[in-house]
């Protein structure tokens, strides 16, 4: 009951970290039908390409053995050498087909997932020898799906084979009394036809089974909201701590910004909602923003500017534009040179008038 409840809580899509951990554990998408299709396909290809050469080589070896049977010594060492030679000939004839089958078996796994080297499945677990756990696996939805899939596959392949062999039934009956030499080409042709049909049927079954296995695997990797939150904390850090750090940084930046307000040449205001403190000295390329803010911060900037006799100029459009266009410690954009120059010229004129 607890397990079903835990599964019902896993409603969130897995993260990339969760998928990588599954790969390290060896939990990957694997369809046995895909492997079967690769092996059957390789066997069909081997029959098509290598059957005639391999059969010719073996036939030549056996024909020579039978024709010269009286000339071979039957003592121990000679008989062993003869058997060794025959073994080499047989191995040479079937080496390439077996190599093709082996590569197909490896390719069936490689095409489904990347190579995995994990010892997780080798670790001893009590669930592997538990009768209760074994009974659950035996009567699980996965076992039922495998049983239905097996029955469906056998029925479908059987129907296809019967449909192909039924028109050939009279020909097969006549082959019983035919010359063995003439039977081989017919048998090879019929076998290729049957195996080609099986490969076509298994291709559809393998594709459907892979989709099913992928969905089953993806459902196993799903996470509960709690797991998602815990993983986020592990990878990105606790949101509360990150918010506290962000607040400390903002406070530090605000303190540094307020300390730079006394160095400003002028403060352009909205007059109440926006405030931008600009600094300009001889030799600078353009005025530079040393502080800016809205509402409470803007009021604080005006208070500090008033305490240090920094001129405050009310220009709402310019204040809003500069607040949006320039960052702290950056020079103002060229398109605002003219408007800012007028303000600074006005301020400079006021200072000369005071002097």
C-alpha positions as a Markdown table, in Angstrom:
| # | Residue | x | y | z |
|---|---|---|---|---|
| 1 | Unk | 0.0 | 0.0 | 0.0 |
| 2 | Unk | 2.8 | 2.4 | 0.9 |
| 3 | Unk | 4.6 | 1.5 | -2.4 |
| 4 | Unk | 1.5 | 2.3 | -4.4 |
| 5 | Unk | 1.0 | 5.6 | -2.5 |
| 6 | Unk | 4.7 | 6.4 | -3.2 |
| 7 | Unk | 4.3 | 5.7 | -6.9 |
| 8 | Unk | 1.1 | 7.9 | -7.0 |
| 9 | Unk | 3.1 | 10.8 | -5.7 |
| 10 | Unk | 5.7 | 10.6 | -8.5 |
| 11 | Unk | 4.0 | 13.0 | -10.8 |
| 12 | Unk | 6.9 | 15.2 | -11.9 |
| 13 | Unk | 9.1 | 14.6 | -15.0 |
| 14 | Unk | 12.6 | 13.4 | -14.1 |
| 15 | Unk | 15.5 | 15.9 | -14.2 |
| 16 | Unk | 18.7 | 15.3 | -16.2 |
| 17 | Unk | 20.5 | 14.4 | -12.9 |
| 18 | Unk | 17.9 | 11.7 | -12.2 |
| 19 | Unk | 18.3 | 10.2 | -15.6 |
| 20 | Unk | 22.1 | 10.3 | -15.3 |
| 21 | Unk | 21.9 | 8.5 | -11.9 |
| 22 | Unk | 19.7 | 5.8 | -13.5 |
| 23 | Unk | 22.3 | 5.3 | -16.2 |
| 24 | Unk | 25.0 | 4.9 | -13.6 |
| 25 | Unk | 22.9 | 2.3 | -11.8 |
| 26 | Unk | 22.5 | 0.4 | -15.0 |
| 27 | Unk | 18.7 | 1.2 | -15.2 |
| 28 | Unk | 18.3 | 1.8 | -18.9 |
| 29 | Unk | 15.7 | 1.3 | -21.6 |
| 30 | Unk | 16.1 | -2.2 | -22.9 |
| 31 | Unk | 13.7 | -4.1 | -25.2 |
| 32 | Unk | 14.5 | -7.8 | -25.8 |
| 33 | Unk | 12.5 | -7.7 | -29.0 |
| 34 | Unk | 14.9 | -5.2 | -30.5 |
| 35 | Unk | 17.8 | -7.6 | -29.7 |
| 36 | Unk | 15.9 | -10.5 | -31.2 |
| 37 | Unk | 15.1 | -8.4 | -34.4 |
| 38 | Unk | 18.8 | -7.6 | -34.8 |
| 39 | Unk | 19.9 | -11.3 | -34.4 |
| 40 | Unk | 17.2 | -12.6 | -36.7 |
| 41 | Unk | 18.0 | -9.9 | -39.3 |
| 42 | Unk | 21.7 | -10.8 | -39.1 |
| 43 | Unk | 20.9 | -14.5 | -39.5 |
| 44 | Unk | 18.9 | -13.7 | -42.6 |
| 45 | Unk | 21.7 | -11.6 | -44.0 |
| 46 | Unk | 24.2 | -14.4 | -43.2 |
| 47 | Unk | 22.0 | -16.9 | -45.0 |
| 48 | Unk | 21.7 | -14.7 | -48.0 |
| 49 | Unk | 25.4 | -13.8 | -48.2 |
| 50 | Unk | 27.4 | -16.6 | -46.7 |
| 51 | Unk | 25.3 | -19.7 | -47.2 |
| 52 | Unk | 26.6 | -20.5 | -50.7 |
| 53 | Unk | 30.3 | -19.9 | -50.0 |
| 54 | Unk | 30.2 | -21.7 | -46.6 |
| 55 | Unk | 28.2 | -24.6 | -48.0 |
| 56 | Unk | 30.7 | -24.9 | -50.9 |
| 57 | Unk | 33.7 | -24.9 | -48.6 |
| 58 | Unk | 32.1 | -27.5 | -46.3 |
| 59 | Unk | 31.0 | -29.6 | -49.2 |
| 60 | Unk | 34.5 | -29.6 | -50.7 |
| 61 | Unk | 36.0 | -30.7 | -47.4 |
| 62 | Unk | 33.5 | -33.5 | -46.8 |
| 63 | Unk | 33.7 | -34.7 | -50.4 |
| 64 | Unk | 37.5 | -34.9 | -50.2 |
| 65 | Unk | 37.2 | -36.7 | -46.9 |
| 66 | Unk | 34.8 | -39.3 | -48.2 |
| 67 | Unk | 36.5 | -39.8 | -51.5 |
| 68 | Unk | 39.9 | -40.4 | -49.8 |
| 69 | Unk | 38.7 | -42.1 | -46.6 |
| 70 | Unk | 40.8 | -45.2 | -47.4 |
| 71 | Unk | 44.0 | -43.1 | -47.6 |
| 72 | Unk | 43.8 | -41.5 | -44.2 |
| 73 | Unk | 45.7 | -43.4 | -41.4 |
| 74 | Unk | 43.5 | -44.3 | -38.5 |
| 75 | Unk | 46.2 | -44.3 | -35.7 |
| 76 | Unk | 45.9 | -41.9 | -32.8 |
| 77 | Unk | 48.1 | -38.9 | -33.8 |
| 78 | Unk | 47.0 | -39.0 | -37.5 |
| 79 | Unk | 43.3 | -39.2 | -36.5 |
| 80 | Unk | 43.7 | -36.2 | -34.2 |
| 81 | Unk | 45.5 | -34.2 | -36.9 |
| 82 | Unk | 42.6 | -35.1 | -39.3 |
| 83 | Unk | 40.0 | -34.0 | -36.9 |
| 84 | Unk | 41.9 | -30.8 | -36.2 |
| 85 | Unk | 42.1 | -30.0 | -39.9 |
| 86 | Unk | 38.3 | -30.7 | -40.3 |
| 87 | Unk | 37.6 | -28.4 | -37.3 |
| 88 | Unk | 39.7 | -25.6 | -38.9 |
| 89 | Unk | 37.8 | -25.9 | -42.1 |
| 90 | Unk | 34.4 | -25.8 | -40.4 |
| 91 | Unk | 35.5 | -22.9 | -38.3 |
| 92 | Unk | 36.7 | -20.9 | -41.3 |
| 93 | Unk | 33.4 | -21.6 | -43.1 |
| 94 | Unk | 31.2 | -20.4 | -40.2 |
| 95 | Unk | 33.5 | -17.7 | -38.7 |
| 96 | Unk | 32.0 | -14.7 | -40.6 |
| 97 | Unk | 28.4 | -15.7 | -40.0 |
| 98 | Unk | 29.0 | -16.1 | -36.3 |
| 99 | Unk | 30.9 | -12.8 | -36.2 |
| 100 | Unk | 27.9 | -11.1 | -37.9 |
| 101 | Unk | 25.5 | -12.6 | -35.3 |
| 102 | Unk | 27.8 | -11.4 | -32.5 |
| 103 | Unk | 28.0 | -7.9 | -33.8 |
| 104 | Unk | 24.2 | -7.8 | -34.3 |
| 105 | Unk | 23.7 | -8.9 | -30.6 |
| 106 | Unk | 26.0 | -6.0 | -29.5 |
| 107 | Unk | 24.3 | -3.6 | -31.9 |
| 108 | Unk | 20.9 | -4.4 | -30.5 |
| 109 | Unk | 22.0 | -3.1 | -27.1 |
| 110 | Unk | 24.1 | -0.3 | -28.4 |
| 111 | Unk | 21.3 | 1.3 | -30.4 |
| 112 | Unk | 19.0 | 1.4 | -27.4 |
| 113 | Unk | 21.3 | 3.1 | -24.9 |
| 114 | Unk | 24.9 | 4.2 | -24.4 |
| 115 | Unk | 27.4 | 1.7 | -23.0 |
| 116 | Unk | 26.9 | 1.1 | -19.3 |
| 117 | Unk | 29.4 | -0.2 | -16.8 |
| 118 | Unk | 27.7 | -0.7 | -13.5 |
| 119 | Unk | 28.1 | -3.3 | -10.8 |
| 120 | Unk | 24.7 | -2.4 | -9.2 |
| 121 | Unk | 23.0 | -5.6 | -10.6 |
| 122 | Unk | 25.8 | -7.8 | -9.1 |
| 123 | Unk | 25.2 | -6.6 | -5.5 |
| 124 | Unk | 23.5 | -9.1 | -3.3 |
| 125 | Unk | 19.9 | -8.2 | -2.5 |
| 126 | Unk | 17.4 | -10.0 | -0.3 |
| 127 | Unk | 14.7 | -9.2 | -2.7 |
| 128 | Unk | 16.3 | -11.5 | -5.3 |
| 129 | Unk | 15.8 | -14.6 | -3.0 |
| 130 | Unk | 12.6 | -13.4 | -1.3 |
| 131 | Unk | 9.6 | -15.6 | -2.2 |
| 132 | Unk | 7.2 | -12.7 | -1.7 |
| 133 | Unk | 9.2 | -10.4 | -3.9 |
| 134 | Unk | 9.5 | -13.1 | -6.5 |
| 135 | Unk | 5.8 | -13.7 | -6.5 |
| 136 | Unk | 5.2 | -10.0 | -6.9 |
| 137 | Unk | 7.5 | -9.9 | -10.0 |
| 138 | Unk | 5.8 | -13.1 | -11.3 |
| 139 | Unk | 2.3 | -11.6 | -11.2 |
| 140 | Unk | 3.3 | -8.0 | -11.8 |
| 141 | Unk | 1.9 | -5.8 | -14.7 |
| 142 | Unk | 5.3 | -6.2 | -16.4 |
| 143 | Unk | 5.1 | -10.0 | -16.3 |
| 144 | Unk | 1.5 | -9.9 | -17.6 |
| 145 | Unk | 2.6 | -7.5 | -20.4 |
| 146 | Unk | 5.5 | -9.9 | -21.3 |
| 147 | Unk | 3.1 | -12.9 | -21.4 |
| 148 | Unk | 0.6 | -11.1 | -23.7 |
| 149 | Unk | 3.4 | -9.8 | -25.9 |
| 150 | Unk | 4.8 | -13.4 | -26.2 |
| 151 | Unk | 1.5 | -14.9 | -27.1 |
| 152 | Unk | 0.8 | -12.1 | -29.6 |
| 153 | Unk | 4.2 | -12.5 | -31.2 |
| 154 | Unk | 3.9 | -16.2 | -31.6 |
| 155 | Unk | 0.4 | -16.0 | -33.0 |
| 156 | Unk | 1.4 | -13.2 | -35.5 |
| 157 | Unk | 4.5 | -15.0 | -36.7 |
| 158 | Unk | 2.6 | -18.3 | -36.9 |
| 159 | Unk | -0.1 | -16.7 | -39.1 |
| 160 | Unk | 2.5 | -15.2 | -41.4 |
| 161 | Unk | 4.4 | -18.5 | -41.7 |
| 162 | Unk | 1.2 | -20.4 | -42.4 |
| 163 | Unk | 0.2 | -17.8 | -45.0 |
| 164 | Unk | 3.5 | -18.2 | -46.8 |
| 165 | Unk | 3.8 | -22.0 | -46.5 |
| 166 | Unk | 0.2 | -23.0 | -47.4 |
| 167 | Unk | 0.5 | -22.1 | -51.1 |
| 168 | Unk | 3.7 | -24.2 | -51.2 |
| 169 | Unk | 2.3 | -27.3 | -49.6 |
| 170 | Unk | 2.2 | -29.3 | -52.8 |
| 171 | Unk | 5.7 | -28.3 | -53.7 |
| 172 | Unk | 6.9 | -29.3 | -50.3 |
| 173 | Unk | 5.3 | -32.8 | -50.6 |
| 174 | Unk | 7.0 | -33.2 | -54.0 |
| 175 | Unk | 10.4 | -32.4 | -52.5 |
| 176 | Unk | 10.3 | -35.6 | -50.4 |
| 177 | Unk | 11.0 | -37.6 | -53.6 |
| 178 | Unk | 13.3 | -35.1 | -55.2 |
| 179 | Unk | 17.0 | -35.2 | -55.7 |
| 180 | Unk | 18.9 | -33.9 | -52.6 |
| 181 | Unk | 21.0 | -31.7 | -54.8 |
| 182 | Unk | 17.9 | -29.9 | -56.2 |
| 183 | Unk | 16.4 | -29.6 | -52.8 |
| 184 | Unk | 19.1 | -27.3 | -51.4 |
| 185 | Unk | 18.5 | -24.2 | -53.6 |
| 186 | Unk | 14.7 | -24.5 | -53.1 |
| 187 | Unk | 15.2 | -24.9 | -49.3 |
| 188 | Unk | 17.5 | -21.8 | -49.3 |
| 189 | Unk | 15.0 | -19.7 | -51.3 |
| 190 | Unk | 12.1 | -20.7 | -49.1 |
| 191 | Unk | 14.1 | -20.2 | -45.9 |
| 192 | Unk | 15.0 | -16.6 | -47.1 |
| 193 | Unk | 11.4 | -15.9 | -47.9 |
| 194 | Unk | 10.2 | -17.1 | -44.4 |
| 195 | Unk | 13.0 | -15.3 | -42.5 |
| 196 | Unk | 12.4 | -12.1 | -44.5 |
| 197 | Unk | 8.7 | -12.2 | -43.5 |
| 198 | Unk | 9.7 | -12.9 | -39.8 |
| 199 | Unk | 12.1 | -10.0 | -39.9 |
| 200 | Unk | 9.4 | -7.7 | -41.2 |
| 201 | Unk | 6.9 | -8.8 | -38.5 |
| 202 | Unk | 9.5 | -8.6 | -35.7 |
| 203 | Unk | 10.4 | -5.0 | -36.8 |
| 204 | Unk | 6.9 | -3.9 | -36.0 |
| 205 | Unk | 6.8 | -5.8 | -32.7 |
| 206 | Unk | 10.3 | -4.5 | -31.8 |
| 207 | Unk | 9.3 | -0.8 | -32.4 |
| 208 | Unk | 6.1 | -1.2 | -30.4 |
| 209 | Unk | 7.9 | -3.0 | -27.6 |
| 210 | Unk | 10.6 | -0.3 | -27.4 |
| 211 | Unk | 8.0 | 2.4 | -27.1 |
| 212 | Unk | 6.4 | 0.4 | -24.3 |
| 213 | Unk | 9.6 | -0.2 | -22.5 |
| 214 | Unk | 10.6 | 3.4 | -22.8 |
| 215 | Unk | 7.3 | 4.5 | -21.2 |
| 216 | Unk | 7.8 | 2.0 | -18.4 |
| 217 | Unk | 11.3 | 3.2 | -17.8 |
| 218 | Unk | 10.3 | 6.9 | -17.9 |
| 219 | Unk | 7.5 | 6.3 | -15.4 |
| 220 | Unk | 10.1 | 4.6 | -13.0 |
| 221 | Unk | 12.3 | 7.7 | -13.2 |
| 222 | Unk | 9.5 | 10.2 | -12.4 |
| 223 | Unk | 9.9 | 12.1 | -9.2 |
| 224 | Unk | 7.7 | 13.4 | -6.4 |
| 225 | Unk | 7.5 | 17.1 | -5.6 |
| 226 | Unk | 9.5 | 16.4 | -2.5 |
| 227 | Unk | 12.3 | 14.6 | -4.4 |
| 228 | Unk | 12.4 | 17.5 | -6.9 |
| 229 | Unk | 12.7 | 20.0 | -4.1 |
| 230 | Unk | 15.5 | 18.1 | -2.4 |
| 231 | Unk | 17.4 | 17.7 | -5.6 |
| 232 | Unk | 17.1 | 21.4 | -6.3 |
| 233 | Unk | 18.5 | 22.1 | -2.8 |
| 234 | Unk | 21.4 | 19.7 | -3.4 |
| 235 | Unk | 22.3 | 21.2 | -6.8 |
| 236 | Unk | 21.3 | 24.8 | -6.6 |
| 237 | Unk | 21.3 | 25.4 | -2.8 |
| 238 | Unk | 18.6 | 26.1 | -0.3 |
| 239 | Unk | 16.3 | 28.9 | -1.8 |
| 240 | Unk | 16.1 | 30.6 | 1.7 |
| 241 | Unk | 19.9 | 30.7 | 1.9 |
| 242 | Unk | 20.1 | 32.0 | -1.7 |
| 243 | Unk | 17.5 | 34.7 | -1.0 |
| 244 | Unk | 19.4 | 35.7 | 2.1 |
| 245 | Unk | 22.7 | 36.0 | 0.2 |
| 246 | Unk | 21.0 | 37.9 | -2.5 |
| 247 | Unk | 19.5 | 40.3 | 0.1 |
| 248 | Unk | 22.9 | 40.8 | 1.7 |
| 249 | Unk | 24.4 | 41.6 | -1.7 |
| 250 | Unk | 21.7 | 44.1 | -2.5 |
| 251 | Unk | 22.2 | 45.7 | 0.9 |
| 252 | Unk | 25.9 | 45.9 | 0.4 |
| 253 | Unk | 25.4 | 47.4 | -3.1 |
| 254 | Unk | 22.9 | 49.9 | -1.7 |
| 255 | Unk | 25.4 | 50.9 | 1.0 |
| 256 | Unk | 28.2 | 51.4 | -1.5 |
| 257 | Unk | 25.8 | 53.3 | -3.8 |
| 258 | Unk | 24.7 | 55.7 | -1.0 |
| 259 | Unk | 28.4 | 56.2 | -0.1 |
| 260 | Unk | 29.0 | 57.4 | -3.7 |
| 261 | Unk | 26.1 | 59.9 | -3.7 |
| 262 | Unk | 28.2 | 62.7 | -2.1 |
| 263 | Unk | 30.6 | 62.5 | -5.1 |
| 264 | Unk | 27.7 | 63.3 | -7.6 |
| 265 | Unk | 27.5 | 66.5 | -9.5 |
| 266 | Unk | 23.7 | 66.5 | -9.8 |
| 267 | Unk | 20.7 | 64.4 | -8.8 |
| 268 | Unk | 17.9 | 64.2 | -11.4 |
| 269 | Unk | 14.6 | 63.4 | -9.9 |
| 270 | Unk | 11.0 | 62.6 | -10.9 |
| 271 | Unk | 10.6 | 64.4 | -8.3 |
| 272 | Unk | 9.4 | 61.7 | -5.9 |
| 273 | Unk | 9.5 | 58.3 | -7.6 |
| 274 | Unk | 12.8 | 58.3 | -9.4 |
| 275 | Unk | 16.3 | 59.6 | -8.6 |
| 276 | Unk | 19.5 | 59.3 | -10.6 |
| 277 | Unk | 22.8 | 60.7 | -9.3 |
| 278 | Unk | 25.2 | 61.7 | -12.0 |
| 279 | Unk | 28.9 | 62.6 | -11.7 |
| 280 | Unk | 30.9 | 64.6 | -14.1 |
| 281 | Unk | 34.4 | 66.1 | -13.8 |
| 282 | Unk | 36.8 | 67.6 | -16.2 |
| 283 | Unk | 38.5 | 65.0 | -18.4 |
| 284 | Unk | 35.7 | 62.5 | -18.2 |
| 285 | Unk | 34.3 | 61.2 | -21.5 |
| 286 | Unk | 30.7 | 61.4 | -20.4 |
| 287 | Unk | 28.8 | 61.8 | -17.1 |
| 288 | Unk | 28.6 | 58.6 | -15.1 |
| 289 | Unk | 25.7 | 57.2 | -13.0 |
| 290 | Unk | 26.9 | 56.7 | -9.4 |
| 291 | Unk | 23.5 | 55.9 | -7.8 |
| 292 | Unk | 19.8 | 55.4 | -8.8 |
| 293 | Unk | 16.6 | 54.1 | -7.3 |
| 294 | Unk | 12.9 | 54.4 | -7.0 |
| 295 | Unk | 10.5 | 55.3 | -4.2 |
| 296 | Unk | 12.3 | 54.6 | -0.8 |
| 297 | Unk | 15.8 | 54.4 | -2.4 |
| 298 | Unk | 15.1 | 57.6 | -4.4 |
| 299 | Unk | 14.1 | 59.4 | -1.2 |
| 300 | Unk | 17.2 | 58.2 | 0.5 |
| 301 | Unk | 19.3 | 59.5 | -2.4 |
| 302 | Unk | 17.7 | 62.9 | -2.2 |
| 303 | Unk | 18.2 | 63.0 | 1.5 |
| 304 | Unk | 21.9 | 62.2 | 1.2 |
| 305 | Unk | 22.3 | 64.7 | -1.6 |
| 306 | Unk | 20.6 | 67.4 | 0.5 |
| 307 | Unk | 22.9 | 66.7 | 3.4 |
| 308 | Unk | 26.0 | 67.2 | 1.2 |
| 309 | Unk | 24.6 | 70.2 | -0.8 |
| 310 | Unk | 24.4 | 68.2 | -4.1 |
| 311 | Unk | 22.1 | 70.1 | -6.5 |
| 312 | Unk | 18.8 | 68.3 | -7.1 |
| 313 | Unk | 17.1 | 69.0 | -10.5 |
| 314 | Unk | 13.5 | 68.0 | -11.2 |
| 315 | Unk | 13.2 | 66.6 | -14.7 |
| 316 | Unk | 10.7 | 63.7 | -14.7 |
| 317 | Unk | 11.1 | 62.5 | -18.3 |
| 318 | Unk | 14.9 | 62.5 | -18.1 |
| 319 | Unk | 14.9 | 60.8 | -14.6 |
| 320 | Unk | 12.7 | 58.0 | -15.9 |
| 321 | Unk | 14.7 | 57.6 | -19.1 |
| 322 | Unk | 18.1 | 57.6 | -17.3 |
| 323 | Unk | 16.9 | 55.1 | -14.7 |
| 324 | Unk | 15.9 | 52.6 | -17.4 |
| 325 | Unk | 18.8 | 53.2 | -19.8 |
| 326 | Unk | 22.0 | 53.4 | -17.6 |
| 327 | Unk | 23.4 | 51.1 | -14.9 |
| 328 | Unk | 25.4 | 52.1 | -11.8 |
| 329 | Unk | 29.0 | 52.9 | -12.6 |
| 330 | Unk | 28.3 | 53.2 | -16.3 |
| 331 | Unk | 28.5 | 56.2 | -18.5 |
| 332 | Unk | 25.2 | 57.6 | -19.9 |
| 333 | Unk | 24.4 | 56.6 | -23.5 |
| 334 | Unk | 25.3 | 59.1 | -26.3 |
| 335 | Unk | 21.6 | 59.7 | -27.2 |
| 336 | Unk | 21.2 | 61.4 | -23.8 |
| 337 | Unk | 24.3 | 63.6 | -23.9 |
| 338 | Unk | 22.4 | 66.7 | -25.0 |
| 339 | Unk | 19.7 | 66.5 | -22.2 |
| 340 | Unk | 22.2 | 65.7 | -19.5 |
| 341 | Unk | 24.6 | 68.4 | -20.8 |
| 342 | Unk | 21.9 | 71.0 | -20.4 |
| 343 | Unk | 21.3 | 69.9 | -16.8 |
| 344 | Unk | 25.0 | 69.9 | -15.9 |
| 345 | Unk | 25.5 | 73.3 | -17.6 |
| 346 | Unk | 22.6 | 74.6 | -15.5 |
| 347 | Unk | 24.1 | 73.2 | -12.3 |
| 348 | Unk | 27.6 | 74.6 | -13.2 |
| 349 | Unk | 25.9 | 78.0 | -13.8 |
| 350 | Unk | 24.3 | 77.8 | -10.4 |
| 351 | Unk | 27.6 | 77.0 | -8.7 |
| 352 | Unk | 29.3 | 79.9 | -10.5 |
| 353 | Unk | 26.5 | 82.2 | -9.3 |
| 354 | Unk | 27.0 | 81.0 | -5.8 |
| 355 | Unk | 30.7 | 81.7 | -5.9 |
